[in-house]
Amino acid sequence: MSVNPQALAPFSCTYSSQVPELLQKLNCSLAISTYQAGKLVFISALDENKIVQLPRTFDKPMGIAHDHENDKLALACKDEVIVFSNAAELAKYYPRSPQKYDALYMPRASYHTGTLDIHDLNFGLNKELYGVNTLFSSIVKIDDNYSFTPVWQPSFIDRIVSEDRCHLNGMAMLKGTPKYVTAFGQGNTFQSWRDTVTSSGIVIDVETNEIIIDGLAMPHTPRIFNGELYTLLSATGELIKINRENGTYEVIVKLDGFVRGMDLHKDYLFIGLSKLRKNSSTFAKLNLKANEAGIMVVHLPTGSIAGKITYQTSLDEIYDVHVLPGKTRPNIMNTIRPDYKEGVTTPNSTYWAIKKR
């Protein structure tokens, strides 16, 4: 029997029975960004049988960065990067739901970058913010000095200009420094990657400027897990492991959907699935059977599917996926609603404002 999506609540989803139990076992929650829906969504286990979601509104949220040591998040949005800090004591006494949340990420800084189209975002070794500036075909630092400071560009890009010349999109960090990036092509003119988008993808070693592999199908989300380099091939729905010595790759699992965004926790990999955009010339070139949005859970040592979340309403595209270890019910505040102004933190104390009657 088919379900009418209009009869369902926003962000309604189905999920395999093992997903809530797995999140509990792993003692973690998920954070996903969906620029299409304008939300950052936290996914947690309510108990061993149910998951619960907390969507927060942001303007075109894309890359998510997590500073594990200081428990901070950063979120790349349409024209700013927002930094959040976890205030666990504020979470306990959150006025709307006291004793419900074990983390509360409060906005603490906003870098007004202008419209850059930042994709992947990461904290560096010294807690600086690195971003993939897709519009300007470069890796940049984000701080309070400029809209951005370029720190690297592919050798074939001769000028930092707002032309999205190669669709640089993904960034893998190694020891707190950008090490590998993904791009859709090697062009040096305005959006030159579009004509060969499904077959001209590359991975570049940032340190040597060497293209270590080419001919990839829309690569996204390069990541180093357990010393190995993985990336997603969005156009073929594959997770691959790249041999950096000889420029070949091994398919770990084929998911047959548009894959983008992933994170590993212990042995489990959480991978984002997006629907194909209607009336898109790029997406029309893809030969994917599945057309769903959600999260696939893969047991990385065996490459087997361990669970799945499928959205029925509201969410069609996912950009980034991050695991929040040790967080079983996190919350986050945006700056759209005034609530965030009522929570105050100092090095030794926290306070919620008392509302006047």
Secondary structure as the mmCIF struct_conf table of DSSP 4:
data_model
#
loop_
_struct_conf.conf_type_id
_struct_conf.id
_struct_conf.beg_label_comp_id
_struct_conf.beg_label_asym_id
_struct_conf.beg_label_seq_id
_struct_conf.end_label_comp_id
_struct_conf.end_label_asym_id
_struct_conf.end_label_seq_id
HELX_RH_3T_P HELX_RH_3T_P1 PRO A 5 ALA A 7
BEND BEND1 LEU A 8 LEU A 8
HELX_LH_PP_P HELX_LH_PP_P1 ALA A 9 ALA A 9
TURN_TY1_P TURN_TY1_P1 PRO A 10 PHE A 11
STRN STRN1 CYS A 13 TYR A 15
TURN_TY1_P TURN_TY1_P2 SER A 17 SER A 17
HELX_RH_AL_P HELX_RH_AL_P1 GLN A 18 LEU A 26
TURN_TY1_P TURN_TY1_P3 ASN A 27 ASN A 27
STRN STRN2 CYS A 28 THR A 34
TURN_TY1_P TURN_TY1_P4 TYR A 35 GLY A 38
STRN STRN3 LYS A 39 ALA A 45
BEND BEND2 LEU A 46 ASN A 49
STRN STRN4 ILE A 51 THR A 57
BEND BEND3 ASP A 59 LYS A 60
STRN STRN5 ILE A 64 ASP A 67
TURN_TY1_P TURN_TY1_P5 HIS A 68 ASP A 71
STRN STRN6 LYS A 72 ALA A 76
BEND BEND4 LYS A 78 ASP A 79
STRN STRN7 GLU A 80 ASN A 86
HELX_RH_AL_P HELX_RH_AL_P2 ALA A 88 LYS A 92
TURN_TY1_P TURN_TY1_P6 TYR A 93 TYR A 93
TURN_TY1_P TURN_TY1_P7 PRO A 95 ARG A 96
BEND BEND5 SER A 97 SER A 97
TURN_TY1_P TURN_TY1_P8 PRO A 98 GLN A 99
BEND BEND6 ASP A 102 ASP A 102
STRN STRN8 ALA A 103 HIS A 112
BEND BEND7 THR A 115 THR A 115
STRN STRN9 ILE A 118 PHE A 123
TURN_TY1_P TURN_TY1_P9 LEU A 125 ASN A 126
BEND BEND8 LYS A 127 LYS A 127
STRN STRN10 LEU A 129 ASN A 133
TURN_TY1_P TURN_TY1_P10 THR A 134 SER A 137
STRN STRN11 SER A 138 ILE A 142
BEND BEND9 ASP A 144 SER A 147
STRN STRN12 THR A 149 TRP A 152
TURN_TY1_P TURN_TY1_P11 SER A 155 PHE A 156
BEND BEND10 ARG A 159 ARG A 159
BEND BEND11 SER A 162 GLU A 163
BEND BEND12 ARG A 165 CYS A 166
STRN STRN13 GLY A 170 LEU A 174
TURN_TY1_P TURN_TY1_P12 LYS A 175 GLY A 176
STRN STRN14 THR A 177 ALA A 183
BEND BEND13 PHE A 184 PHE A 184
BEND BEND14 THR A 189 THR A 189
TURN_TY1_P TURN_TY1_P13 PHE A 190 TRP A 193
HELX_RH_3T_P HELX_RH_3T_P2 ARG A 194 THR A 196
TURN_TY1_P TURN_TY1_P14 VAL A 197 SER A 199
STRN STRN15 GLY A 201 ASP A 205
TURN_TY1_P TURN_TY1_P15 VAL A 206 ASN A 209
STRN STRN16 GLU A 210 LEU A 216
BEND BEND15 ALA A 217 MET A 218
STRN STRN17 PRO A 219 PHE A 225
TURN_TY1_P TURN_TY1_P16 ASN A 226 GLY A 227
STRN STRN18 GLU A 228 LEU A 233
TURN_TY1_P TURN_TY1_P17 SER A 234 GLY A 237
STRN STRN19 GLU A 238 ASN A 243
TURN_TY1_P TURN_TY1_P18 ARG A 244 GLY A 247
STRN STRN20 THR A 248 LYS A 254
BEND BEND16 GLY A 257 GLY A 257
STRN STRN21 PHE A 258 HIS A 265
TURN_TY1_P TURN_TY1_P19 LYS A 266 ASP A 267
STRN STRN22 TYR A 268 SER A 274
HELX_LH_PP_P HELX_LH_PP_P2 LYS A 275 ARG A 277
TURN_TY1_P TURN_TY1_P20 LYS A 278 ASN A 279
TURN_TY1_P TURN_TY1_P21 SER A 281 THR A 282
HELX_RH_3T_P HELX_RH_3T_P3 PHE A 283 LYS A 285
BEND BEND17 LYS A 289 LYS A 289
STRN STRN23 GLY A 294 HIS A 299
TURN_TY1_P TURN_TY1_P22 LEU A 300 GLY A 303
STRN STRN24 SER A 304 TYR A 311
BEND BEND18 THR A 313 SER A 314
STRN STRN25 ASP A 320 PRO A 325
TURN_TY1_P TURN_TY1_P23 GLY A 326 GLY A 326
BEND BEND19 THR A 328 ARG A 329
STRN STRN26 PRO A 330 ILE A 332
BEND BEND20 THR A 335 ARG A 337
HELX_RH_3T_P HELX_RH_3T_P4 PRO A 338 GLU A 342
STRN STRN27 GLY A 343 THR A 345
BEND BEND21 PRO A 347 ASN A 348
STRN STRN28 THR A 350 TRP A 352
HELX_LH_PP_P HELX_LH_PP_P3 ALA A 353 LYS A 356
#
